[in-house]
Amino acid sequence: MRVLLVEDDASVAGAMESALRRRGYQVVRAGTVAEALAAPTVDLVLLDFGLPDGDGIDVCRELRRRNDHVAIIAVTARGEERDRVAGLRTGADDYVVKPFSMAELQARIDAVLRRVVRATPPPAVLEVGSIRLDLAAHQVTVDGAEIPLTRKEFELLSVLAREAGSVVSRDRLLMEVWRTTFAGGHTLEVHIGSLRQKLGVADLVQTVRGVGYRLRTED
């Protein structure tokens, strides 16, 4: 999952970037309004309002205008009620006042991304090659034969099928299936292994090392 970190204090930005990368996020940094608005498309924006060349409120407004689905969390020293109200009305999904702990920030990231996931309804049926997923009936068939999957396996496959042919990051899979990006142990890997075995098609669910997984679309 790609995060745009908009923070002009280099020491604060460095510490936050290190903590986010340890949690598996890909981080794009910006220290000014101009850099924030020129940044590539991301999944989540952590936005400081006190920037040297303008107001983060304006950045928030513009980013929301460009993309109604991107998650935006204001992370700022402005703790007055009027500032929080302005940020939320401008388009921020949540508001964190400095100083804060990474545990609190992670919890707020998880909560915001859960809302974003729920706001994006999937199609009723997904078909990828010989695989057919009926999301309403919770049914999967391969070449017409029904494949019994657990709920988590079914959800994993549906996320991969919606993005068939493209790499889906480990964080996104965790968020959409387990509603967190910080699952312990090898939870995702174990479920992917079980899913591969049940589908019975070699190299159908491919590992992209260091990034995530991809559902192959060609025979």
Secondary structure in CASP SS format (residue, H / E / C, confidence):
PFRMAT SS
TARGET T0000
AUTHOR 0000-0000-0000
METHOD secondary structure of the structure
MODEL  1
M C 1.00
R E 1.00
V E 1.00
L E 1.00
L E 1.00
V E 1.00
E C 1.00
D C 1.00
D C 1.00
A H 1.00
S H 1.00
V H 1.00
A H 1.00
G H 1.00
A H 1.00
M H 1.00
E H 1.00
S H 1.00
A H 1.00
L H 1.00
R H 1.00
R H 1.00
R C 1.00
G C 1.00
Y C 1.00
Q E 1.00
V E 1.00
V E 1.00
R E 1.00
A E 1.00
G C 1.00
T C 1.00
V H 1.00
A H 1.00
E H 1.00
A H 1.00
L H 1.00
A H 1.00
A C 1.00
P C 1.00
T C 1.00
V C 1.00
D C 1.00
L E 1.00
V E 1.00
L E 1.00
L E 1.00
D C 1.00
F C 1.00
G E 1.00
L E 1.00
P C 1.00
D C 1.00
G E 1.00
D E 1.00
G H 1.00
I H 1.00
D H 1.00
V H 1.00
C H 1.00
R H 1.00
E H 1.00
L H 1.00
R H 1.00
R H 1.00
R H 1.00
N C 1.00
D C 1.00
H C 1.00
V C 1.00
A E 1.00
I E 1.00
I E 1.00
A E 1.00
V E 1.00
T E 1.00
A C 1.00
R C 1.00
G C 1.00
E C 1.00
E H 1.00
R H 1.00
D H 1.00
R H 1.00
V H 1.00
A H 1.00
G H 1.00
L H 1.00
R H 1.00
T H 1.00
G C 1.00
A C 1.00
D C 1.00
D E 1.00
Y E 1.00
V E 1.00
V E 1.00
K C 1.00
P C 1.00
F C 1.00
S C 1.00
M H 1.00
A H 1.00
E H 1.00
L H 1.00
Q H 1.00
A H 1.00
R H 1.00
I H 1.00
D H 1.00
A H 1.00
V H 1.00
L H 1.00
R H 1.00
R H 1.00
V H 1.00
V H 1.00
R H 1.00
A C 1.00
T C 1.00
P C 1.00
P C 1.00
P C 1.00
A C 1.00
V E 1.00
L E 1.00
E E 1.00
V E 1.00
G C 1.00
S C 1.00
I E 1.00
R E 1.00
L E 1.00
D E 1.00
L C 1.00
A C 1.00
A C 1.00
H C 1.00
Q E 1.00
V E 1.00
T E 1.00
V E 1.00
D C 1.00
G C 1.00
A E 1.00
E E 1.00
I C 1.00
P C 1.00
L C 1.00
T C 1.00
R H 1.00
K H 1.00
E H 1.00
F H 1.00
E H 1.00
L H 1.00
L H 1.00
S H 1.00
V H 1.00
L H 1.00
A H 1.00
R H 1.00
E C 1.00
A C 1.00
G C 1.00
S C 1.00
V E 1.00
V E 1.00
S E 1.00
R H 1.00
D H 1.00
R H 1.00
L H 1.00
L H 1.00
M H 1.00
E H 1.00
V H 1.00
W H 1.00
R C 1.00
T C 1.00
T C 1.00
F C 1.00
A C 1.00
G C 1.00
G C 1.00
H C 1.00
T H 1.00
L H 1.00
E H 1.00
V H 1.00
H H 1.00
I H 1.00
G H 1.00
S H 1.00
L H 1.00
R H 1.00
Q H 1.00
K H 1.00
L H 1.00
G C 1.00
V C 1.00
A C 1.00
D C 1.00
L C 1.00
V E 1.00
Q E 1.00
T E 1.00
V E 1.00
R C 1.00
G C 1.00
V C 1.00
G E 1.00
Y E 1.00
R E 1.00
L E 1.00
R C 1.00
T C 1.00
E C 1.00
D C 1.00
END
